[in-house]
Amino acid sequence: MGTPVSSAAFSSGGRGDSTLPSPAFYRALCSQIEEVGWEHLMGAAEDLSCLTFRLLDKKGRVHKLEISLSRNYPESSPTIAADAPCINEVVWSEKSRLKDVVQQFNEHLQNLQEFWSTMDDIDRDLCVVYPKESSLATSYRQIGLGNDCYLLLHISTSSPRSLPECRFFGPDSAVFLMRNNWKKNAIKWKVDKPFHENLAALLERELPGPPVSGKDEGQVDCGICYAQYLPVDDELGANSGSAPDYTCENPSCSKAFHTVCLRDWLHSITTTRKSFDVLFGDCPYCSEPVAAETWLGVFFSFMLLSDASGVIGGSWINAAETMALFSCSINTPRHVHLLSLLLLLSSLHPLCLTEGRPFFMLQEVAKEGEEMKVGEAMLGSRPPRCEGRCLTCGQCEAIQVPAVPQEKSGTRHFSTAITARGDDSTIYKPLSWKCKCGGIILNP
């Protein structure tokens, strides 16, 4: 078994000098490895200047021990490195061998058992936020205390059950109170008491436990508001209390968002493009294209001219109820929005269609005995300018009147009717703009 190792050693010269150890050196080194056990050897440098062994402690924890050999080994002591919070000092003599180094390290592992047991207790009983993946070499833990407060603990390797060093993070008022409790109750720390119970007694508060295992992995947080569910709020309408309902289509991103949050994000950046009722922009994480449907703002501006009410189907409803009626989600097809808009428009009761008055009027509720104000909003083309159409009638105003069809010379055409009501033979009559000067109707 020694022949292949010797060939590897002589073919490299990895020690950096022209003088290589003799074959007797490598035979002696292979003999020492065999004393430790070839089954424990995980790896070796090409020139055997560094050896890595895999060892188990009494609790079954796996440890990797790296032994580096100096140029004048075995006259000088080797150096070791391992995944432990502290490393023992190697005791070396002329008669020492590799097995002696391994034995000393095993004894050092035994001295660290209480330390690792304490760290395991912390990981099991408290909410550890950092490090996410613990290592046998780390001697600190950052734990969550609730209300955005955190505690950084440094555990002593020689006396892990004693009062640890600590540092608080969080709002000043909460940190000030916990720091005072720590100083006041430090004498209550007992080494024979579980670590988390000691900590709770010092801080005078109940400490949160670790995250519940087996949590539904399908539950994800929104990438914008960092919450899983939106608040339960009437202003959010159908989106109240909802989970993220939009996912970035980029496979390497796949971030989830609430539609409401994504819509607000797209409104806040200047590169967003809008087509009809859809906003197009970039994902805040991967900059890939994303889209979010917006509410029918044009309809809201038409309906909600007053700050407290509107008219739908001849009855008054408040603005919050109107918003709830028209709140739309990203998953609603666009044709559904358009159909809903047409149905609602068809239910609007025209206040005045006759006697030359405006086509549609929106009223505002009178407050505290004030006079009712009437605001006019006209649909269709713009009214003409009627100033100065006549010199004697006084004030001229633009109105819309129905056009009644008449027969002339076998050709059907429309002429303006003076009467505003017309006949009832047809339901729909086209309207045209005219100028009314007193009782006279003039073409603009």
C-alpha positions as CSV (number, residue, x, y, z in Angstrom):
1,M,0.0,0.0,0.0
2,G,3.0,2.3,0.5
3,T,4.1,2.2,-3.1
4,P,1.4,4.4,-4.7
5,V,1.8,7.0,-1.9
6,S,5.5,7.2,-2.5
7,S,5.0,7.6,-6.2
8,A,2.6,10.5,-5.7
9,A,5.0,12.2,-3.3
10,F,8.0,12.0,-5.6
11,S,6.1,13.1,-8.7
12,S,5.1,16.5,-7.2
13,G,7.7,18.3,-5.2
14,G,4.8,20.3,-3.6
15,R,6.9,21.4,-0.6
16,G,8.5,24.1,-2.7
17,D,12.2,23.0,-2.5
18,S,14.5,20.8,-4.6
19,T,15.2,18.5,-1.7
20,L,12.4,15.9,-1.3
21,P,12.0,13.6,1.7
22,S,13.4,10.2,1.3
23,P,11.3,7.1,0.6
24,A,11.9,6.1,4.2
25,F,10.1,9.2,5.3
26,Y,7.0,8.3,3.3
27,R,7.0,4.7,4.6
28,A,7.1,6.0,8.2
29,L,4.3,8.5,7.4
30,C,2.1,5.8,5.9
31,S,2.7,3.6,9.0
32,Q,1.5,6.5,11.2
33,I,-1.6,7.0,9.1
34,E,-2.4,3.3,9.4
35,E,-2.1,3.6,13.2
36,V,-4.9,6.3,13.1
37,G,-6.9,4.2,10.6
38,W,-7.1,4.6,6.8
39,E,-10.9,4.6,7.2
40,H,-10.7,7.9,9.0
41,L,-8.6,9.6,6.2
42,M,-10.8,11.9,4.2
43,G,-8.1,13.5,2.0
44,A,-4.5,14.4,1.6
45,A,-2.4,16.9,-0.3
46,E,-0.5,15.5,-3.3
47,D,2.8,15.6,-1.4
48,L,1.2,14.5,1.9
49,S,2.0,17.8,3.6
50,C,-1.6,18.1,4.8
51,L,-3.9,15.2,6.0
52,T,-7.6,15.5,6.7
53,F,-9.3,13.0,9.1
54,R,-12.9,12.4,9.9
55,L,-13.6,11.8,13.6
56,L,-16.7,11.2,15.7
57,D,-17.2,12.5,19.3
58,K,-19.3,10.6,22.0
59,K,-22.5,12.4,20.9
60,G,-22.1,11.3,17.3
61,R,-21.1,14.7,16.0
62,V,-18.8,14.6,12.9
63,H,-15.6,16.6,13.1
64,K,-12.9,17.2,10.4
65,L,-9.3,17.5,11.6
66,E,-6.7,18.9,9.3
67,I,-3.1,18.2,10.2
68,S,-0.4,20.2,8.4
69,L,3.2,18.8,8.4
70,S,6.1,21.2,8.5
71,R,9.2,20.7,6.3
72,N,11.3,19.2,9.1
73,Y,8.6,16.9,10.4
74,P,8.8,14.9,12.7
75,E,11.4,17.1,14.4
76,S,8.9,20.0,14.7
77,S,5.3,19.8,15.8
78,P,2.5,19.7,13.2
79,T,-0.3,22.3,13.2
80,I,-4.0,21.5,13.4
81,A,-7.3,23.1,12.3
82,A,-10.8,21.9,13.0
83,D,-14.5,23.0,13.1
84,A,-14.4,23.9,16.7
85,P,-14.8,27.3,18.5
86,C,-11.2,26.9,19.9
87,I,-8.3,24.6,19.1
88,N,-6.2,22.7,21.6
89,E,-2.4,23.2,21.7
90,V,-0.5,20.2,20.4
91,V,1.9,18.6,22.8
92,W,4.8,17.2,20.8
93,S,8.1,15.4,21.4
94,E,10.6,13.5,19.4
95,K,8.7,10.2,20.0
96,S,5.3,11.6,19.2
97,R,3.3,10.3,16.2
98,L,0.1,11.3,14.4
99,K,-2.0,9.1,16.6
100,D,-1.0,11.3,19.5
101,V,-2.2,14.4,17.8
102,V,-5.6,12.7,17.1
103,Q,-5.9,11.5,20.7
104,Q,-5.2,15.0,22.0
105,F,-7.9,16.4,19.7
106,N,-10.4,13.7,20.9
107,E,-9.8,14.8,24.5
108,H,-10.4,18.4,23.4
109,L,-13.7,17.4,21.8
110,Q,-14.8,15.8,25.1
111,N,-14.2,19.1,26.9
112,L,-16.4,20.9,24.5
113,Q,-19.4,18.6,24.9
114,E,-21.1,20.8,27.4
115,F,-20.6,23.8,25.2
116,W,-22.3,22.1,22.2
117,S,-25.1,20.8,24.4
118,T,-25.8,24.4,25.5
119,M,-25.8,25.6,21.9
120,D,-28.2,22.8,21.0
121,D,-30.5,23.8,23.8
122,I,-30.6,27.4,22.5
123,D,-31.3,26.2,19.0
124,R,-34.1,24.0,20.3
125,D,-35.9,26.4,22.7
126,L,-35.3,29.9,21.4
127,C,-36.0,31.8,18.2
128,V,-32.6,31.9,16.5
129,V,-32.4,34.4,13.7
130,Y,-28.7,34.2,13.0
131,P,-26.8,32.2,11.9
132,K,-29.4,30.4,9.8
133,E,-27.3,27.3,9.6
134,S,-25.4,26.7,12.8
135,S,-21.8,25.5,12.8
136,L,-19.8,23.6,15.4
137,A,-17.2,26.5,15.3
138,T,-19.6,29.3,16.1
139,S,-20.0,30.4,19.8
140,Y,-22.7,33.1,19.3
141,R,-26.4,33.2,18.6
142,Q,-28.7,36.1,17.7
143,I,-32.2,35.4,19.0
144,G,-35.5,37.2,18.5
145,L,-37.3,38.6,21.5
146,G,-40.3,40.0,19.8
147,N,-41.4,43.6,18.9
148,D,-38.3,44.1,16.7
149,C,-35.9,43.4,19.6
150,Y,-32.9,41.0,19.3
151,L,-30.3,39.7,21.7
152,L,-26.8,38.6,20.6
153,L,-25.3,36.0,23.0
154,H,-21.7,35.0,23.2
155,I,-21.3,31.6,25.0
156,S,-18.1,30.8,26.9
157,T,-16.5,27.5,25.7
158,S,-14.9,26.9,29.1
159,S,-18.1,27.7,31.2
160,P,-21.1,27.6,28.8
161,R,-23.7,27.4,31.6
162,S,-22.6,30.7,33.2
163,L,-24.1,34.1,32.5
164,P,-23.2,34.9,28.9
165,E,-22.0,38.1,27.4
166,C,-24.8,39.9,25.5
167,R,-25.8,42.8,23.3
168,F,-29.3,44.2,22.7
169,F,-30.7,45.5,19.4
170,G,-34.0,47.2,18.8
171,P,-36.0,50.3,19.7
172,D,-34.3,52.5,22.4
173,S,-37.2,52.3,24.8
174,A,-37.5,48.6,24.7
175,V,-33.7,48.0,24.8
176,F,-33.4,50.3,27.8
177,L,-35.9,48.4,29.8
178,M,-34.4,44.9,28.9
179,R,-30.9,46.1,29.7
180,N,-32.0,47.3,33.1
181,N,-33.7,44.0,33.8
182,W,-30.6,42.2,32.8
183,K,-28.4,44.1,35.2
184,K,-31.0,43.9,38.0
185,N,-31.6,40.2,37.7
186,A,-28.1,39.0,36.8
187,I,-27.6,37.5,40.3
188,K,-30.6,35.2,39.7
189,W,-28.7,33.2,37.0
190,K,-28.3,29.6,38.0
191,V,-25.9,27.2,36.2
192,D,-28.1,24.2,36.9
193,K,-31.2,25.8,35.4
194,P,-32.1,25.4,31.7
195,F,-30.7,28.2,29.6
196,H,-34.0,29.5,28.2
197,E,-35.5,29.7,31.7
198,N,-32.6,31.7,33.0
199,L,-32.9,34.1,30.1
200,A,-36.6,34.6,30.6
201,A,-36.1,35.2,34.3
202,L,-33.5,37.9,33.7
203,L,-35.5,39.7,31.0
204,E,-38.8,39.3,32.9
205,R,-40.7,38.4,29.7
206,E,-41.8,35.3,27.8
207,L,-39.5,34.5,25.0
208,P,-40.7,33.3,21.6
209,G,-39.8,29.8,20.6
210,P,-38.3,28.5,17.3
211,P,-40.3,28.6,14.1
212,V,-42.9,25.8,14.0
213,S,-41.6,22.9,12.0
214,G,-43.8,21.5,9.2
215,K,-45.1,24.9,8.2
216,D,-46.9,25.0,4.9
217,E,-44.1,25.7,2.4
218,G,-46.7,27.1,0.0
219,Q,-47.3,30.1,2.2
220,V,-45.1,32.9,0.8
221,D,-44.8,36.6,1.7
222,C,-45.3,39.5,-0.7
223,G,-42.1,40.7,-2.2
224,I,-43.1,44.4,-1.7
225,C,-44.9,44.6,1.6
226,Y,-43.2,41.5,3.1
227,A,-46.5,40.3,4.6
228,Q,-48.3,37.1,3.7
229,Y,-51.8,38.6,4.0
230,L,-53.1,42.1,3.3
231,P,-54.8,43.9,6.3
232,V,-58.5,43.3,6.8
233,D,-59.8,46.7,5.7
234,D,-63.0,47.8,3.9
235,E,-61.0,50.2,1.7
236,L,-59.3,47.2,0.1
237,G,-62.6,45.8,-1.0
238,A,-62.4,42.3,-2.4
239,N,-58.6,42.3,-1.8
240,S,-59.0,42.7,2.0
241,G,-57.1,39.9,3.8
242,S,-56.0,38.3,0.6
243,A,-52.7,36.4,0.0
244,P,-50.2,37.1,-2.8
245,D,-52.0,36.5,-6.1
246,Y,-49.4,37.4,-8.7
247,T,-46.0,35.7,-9.4
248,C,-43.2,36.9,-11.5
249,E,-42.9,34.7,-14.6
250,N,-39.1,34.7,-14.6
251,P,-38.2,31.1,-13.4
252,S,-35.1,32.4,-11.6
253,C,-37.1,35.0,-9.7
254,S,-40.7,33.7,-9.1
255,K,-41.3,36.4,-6.5
256,A,-44.9,36.6,-5.3
257,F,-46.8,39.9,-4.9
258,H,-50.2,41.2,-3.8
259,T,-51.8,42.8,-6.8
260,V,-52.5,45.9,-4.8
261,C,-48.8,46.2,-3.8
262,L,-47.6,45.6,-7.4
263,R,-50.1,48.2,-8.7
264,D,-48.7,50.8,-6.2
265,W,-45.1,49.9,-7.1
266,L,-45.8,50.3,-10.8
267,H,-47.5,53.7,-10.2
268,S,-44.4,54.9,-8.3
269,I,-41.8,54.3,-11.0
270,T,-41.4,56.5,-14.1
271,T,-40.8,53.6,-16.6
272,T,-44.3,52.2,-16.2
273,R,-46.4,52.1,-19.3
274,K,-50.2,52.0,-19.4
275,S,-52.5,50.5,-22.0
276,F,-56.2,50.8,-21.3
277,D,-56.6,49.6,-17.7
278,V,-53.3,47.6,-17.5
279,L,-50.0,48.8,-16.1
280,F,-46.8,47.4,-17.6
281,G,-43.5,47.7,-15.8
282,D,-40.4,45.9,-14.4
283,C,-40.2,43.4,-11.5
284,P,-38.6,45.1,-8.5
285,Y,-36.3,42.1,-8.1
286,C,-35.3,40.8,-11.6
287,S,-36.4,43.7,-13.8
288,E,-38.4,41.3,-16.0
289,P,-41.7,42.5,-17.4
290,V,-44.7,42.4,-15.0
291,A,-48.3,43.7,-15.4
292,A,-51.1,44.7,-13.1
293,E,-54.6,45.7,-13.9
294,T,-55.8,49.1,-12.5
295,W,-59.2,50.3,-11.5
296,L,-61.5,52.1,-13.9
297,G,-60.4,55.5,-12.9
298,V,-62.2,57.3,-15.7
299,F,-65.5,56.0,-14.5
300,F,-64.7,57.0,-10.9
301,S,-63.9,60.5,-11.9
302,F,-67.2,60.7,-13.8
303,M,-69.3,59.3,-11.0
304,L,-67.7,60.7,-7.9
305,L,-67.7,64.4,-8.5
306,S,-68.9,65.0,-5.0
307,D,-66.8,64.0,-2.0
308,A,-69.6,62.2,-0.2
309,S,-72.2,60.8,-2.6
310,G,-73.2,59.8,-6.1
311,V,-76.4,58.8,-8.0
312,I,-76.9,55.3,-9.3
313,G,-80.3,54.2,-10.5
314,G,-81.9,57.2,-8.9
315,S,-80.8,56.3,-5.4
316,W,-78.0,57.9,-3.3
317,I,-75.1,55.7,-2.1
318,N,-71.9,56.8,-0.3
319,A,-68.5,56.9,-2.0
320,A,-67.1,53.9,-0.1
321,E,-69.9,51.6,-1.4
322,T,-69.4,52.9,-4.9
323,M,-65.6,52.1,-4.7
324,A,-66.4,48.6,-3.5
325,L,-68.8,48.0,-6.4
326,F,-66.1,48.8,-8.9
327,S,-63.0,47.4,-7.2
328,C,-61.4,44.9,-9.7
329,S,-58.7,42.2,-9.3
330,I,-55.9,41.3,-11.6
331,N,-57.6,37.9,-12.4
332,T,-60.8,39.6,-13.7
333,P,-60.9,39.5,-17.6
334,R,-61.1,42.9,-19.2
335,H,-64.4,42.2,-21.0
336,V,-66.0,41.7,-17.6
337,H,-64.9,45.2,-16.6
338,L,-66.4,46.7,-19.8
339,L,-69.6,44.8,-19.4
340,S,-70.0,45.9,-15.8
341,L,-69.3,49.5,-16.9
342,L,-72.0,49.3,-19.6
343,L,-74.6,47.8,-17.2
344,L,-73.9,50.5,-14.6
345,L,-74.1,53.3,-17.2
346,S,-77.4,51.9,-18.4
347,S,-78.8,52.0,-14.9
348,L,-78.1,55.7,-14.5
349,H,-81.2,57.8,-14.5
350,P,-80.9,61.0,-16.6
351,L,-82.1,63.8,-14.5
352,C,-83.3,66.0,-17.4
353,L,-83.6,65.0,-21.0
354,T,-86.3,67.3,-22.1
355,E,-87.2,71.0,-22.6
356,G,-83.8,71.8,-23.8
357,R,-82.1,71.2,-20.5
358,P,-78.7,69.5,-20.1
359,F,-78.5,65.8,-21.0
360,F,-77.2,64.7,-17.5
361,M,-76.8,66.5,-14.2
362,L,-75.0,65.4,-11.0
363,Q,-76.3,66.8,-7.8
364,E,-74.5,67.4,-4.5
365,V,-76.1,67.0,-1.1
366,A,-76.9,70.2,0.7
367,K,-75.0,70.6,4.0
368,E,-76.1,72.4,7.1
369,G,-79.0,74.2,5.3
370,E,-76.9,75.4,2.5
371,E,-78.5,75.8,-0.9
372,M,-78.2,72.7,-3.1
373,K,-75.6,73.1,-5.8
374,V,-76.2,71.7,-9.2
375,G,-73.2,70.7,-11.3
376,E,-73.6,70.0,-14.9
377,A,-71.7,67.4,-16.9
378,M,-72.5,66.9,-20.5
379,L,-71.9,63.8,-22.6
380,G,-70.9,63.9,-26.2
381,S,-69.5,66.8,-28.2
382,R,-68.5,70.2,-26.7
383,P,-71.2,73.0,-26.5
384,P,-70.8,75.9,-29.0
385,R,-70.1,79.5,-28.1
386,C,-73.4,81.3,-28.2
387,E,-72.3,84.8,-27.1
388,G,-73.6,87.5,-29.4
389,R,-75.9,85.4,-31.5
390,C,-78.6,88.1,-31.1
391,L,-78.6,91.7,-30.1
392,T,-81.9,92.0,-28.4
393,C,-82.7,88.8,-26.5
394,G,-80.1,89.3,-23.8
395,Q,-78.4,86.1,-22.6
396,C,-77.8,83.2,-24.9
397,E,-77.0,79.7,-23.7
398,A,-76.1,76.4,-25.4
399,I,-78.6,73.6,-25.1
400,Q,-79.2,70.1,-26.6
401,V,-82.5,69.5,-28.4
402,P,-83.8,66.3,-30.1
403,A,-83.7,66.3,-33.9
404,V,-87.1,65.1,-35.5
405,P,-86.9,63.4,-38.9
406,Q,-89.0,65.0,-41.7
407,E,-89.7,64.1,-45.3
408,K,-88.8,66.6,-48.0
409,S,-88.8,65.9,-51.8
410,G,-88.6,62.2,-51.2
411,T,-85.4,62.5,-49.2
412,R,-85.4,61.9,-45.4
413,H,-83.4,64.4,-43.4
414,F,-83.4,65.8,-39.9
415,S,-84.5,69.3,-38.9
416,T,-84.4,70.8,-35.4
417,A,-87.7,70.6,-33.4
418,I,-88.6,73.6,-31.3
419,T,-90.5,71.5,-28.8
420,A,-88.2,69.7,-26.5
421,R,-90.4,66.6,-25.9
422,G,-91.3,65.8,-29.5
423,D,-93.6,62.8,-30.3
424,D,-93.4,59.4,-28.5
425,S,-93.2,57.3,-31.7
426,T,-89.6,56.4,-31.0
427,I,-87.6,56.0,-27.8
428,Y,-84.3,57.4,-29.1
429,K,-83.9,60.6,-31.0
430,P,-80.5,62.1,-31.9
431,L,-79.5,65.4,-30.1
432,S,-77.9,68.4,-31.6
433,W,-76.4,71.6,-30.1
434,K,-78.3,74.8,-30.5
435,C,-78.2,78.3,-29.1
436,K,-81.3,79.4,-27.0
437,C,-81.9,83.2,-26.9
438,G,-85.0,83.7,-24.8
439,G,-87.7,81.7,-26.5
440,I,-85.9,81.5,-29.8
441,I,-83.7,78.5,-30.9
442,L,-80.8,79.5,-33.3
443,N,-78.2,77.6,-35.1
444,P,-74.7,78.1,-33.5
